[in-house]
């Protein structure tokens, strides 16, 4: 893989193919094993339940957690088998990126009838969703603008 975006595209397509084949209804571990298996068949380095260190702001190691998948030592994939992606899943993924200082992460939910995937990036110590919902931002801007003109 040359770029992180190419790597994310491969993981996204592979996860989607798994969702199409297996559908929803399995335990998270089934999807984890399937995704790890298929990515390894593509020649990628994939570690399951890989321990990652958590660091404090001054660099002191303060703990660890297990990433569902660590792909090519530069992409965390947090997997879910839930009805939908919930706020706590997003917070968990963002926290993992920030704490481990790994820049890129994917949150993938196999539990919904619709395939769900979100990409997150750690930039200058702050984690954010990439390609997020810009519609909500436009609505907020519209209401702020209309309040301004109402006086």
N, C-alpha and C positions, 0 to 999 in steps of 0.2 A: 504494500500500500504506500502510495506516495504522500498523500495528504490525509489529514484527519477527516475532512469532508468525504473523501472517497471511502475511508474506513467506515464512517457512519452510514454511508449509502449501502455498503455491502451488508452491514449488520441489519439495517432497516429492511432491506429486501429479503434477507434470510429469515428474519423474524416474521415478516408478513407471510412468506411462503409456509412457515410453520403454522401460523394462525389459520391459513386457508386449509391446510391438510388436517390438522388436529382439531380445529375449531376451539370453542371455549368449553370449560367444564372439567379440565384436569387440574391437579394440584400444581402449584408454582414450580416444584422440583421437576416435574415432567417437562415443562417448557424450558427450564434452565438446562436440563440434560440435552434436550433436542437442539437448542440453540448452540450450546457448546460443541456438540457433536458435528453439526453442519458447518460451523465456522472452522473447526479443526480440519474437516475434509477439504476446505478451501485453502488450507495451508496457514491459517492464522494461529498465533499463540494465544490460547484462551486458558485462563485460570478460573476455576470455580471455587466459590466460598473462600476467596483469597484474603488473608489478613492484611489490612492496611493500617498504618499508624495514623493516629490523630495528634495534631500538633497545636499548641497554644500559639498566641500571636508572636511570642519571642522565640519560637522554634523548639520549645521544650515538648518532648513527647509526653502526652497525658493519657493515652489509651489507644485502643484499636477497635476495629470493627471488621466484619467480613463482607467484602463486596460480592454480590451474586456472581458477577462475571467481571474479570479484568482482562481486557482484550488488547493485545499488543503492548501491554504495559503503559497505555496512554488513554484508554477509554473505559470508564465504568459503565456497566449496564446493570441497572436496578430493575428487577423483574417483579411483576405483580400478576395475580390471578384473581382480580377483584371485579365487581360489577362495573366500576368506572374508576378512573384516576381521581383520587381525592387530594385535598389540600395537604394532608399529612404525608402523602407519598411524595409530593413535590418538595415539601420542606425537608424530608428525609434525604432525598437525592441532592438537593442544594447543600445541605449540611455535610454530606459525605464528600462532595467536591471541595468545599472550603476547608474542611478538617484535614483531608488527606493531601490537599494541594495538587490534585489531579485536575487538569483544566477542562476535560470534556466528559459529559455523561449523557446517557440515554435512559429514560424511564419508559419501560415497555409494559403494557398491560395486555395480557392474553385472555383475561377473564370475561371481557365484554364480547357481545356478538359482533361488535365493530372493532377492528384493530385500532389500538391506541398507542401512539409513541410520541414522546416529547424530548427535545434535545436541549441540554443546558451547557453553558460555558462559564468557566471561572475566569474572570478578567480583572486584573489588578486587585485581587483579593475579594472581589464581589462576584457572586454567582448570579447568573441571569438566564432566562429562557431565550433560546435562539429561535427566531421564526415564530414568535408567540402571537397571541391574539391582538392584532392592532386595532380591531373593530372596537374593543372596549375603550382603548385610548382615544379613539375618534369620538365616541359618545361623550366621554368626560370632557374633551375639548369643546364639543358642541354646546354642552350645558354651561360650561364656564364662559364661553363666548356669548351665549344668549343672556346669561346673568349680567355680563358686563354691559350689554346694550340696553338692558331693561333699566339699568341705573340702580 
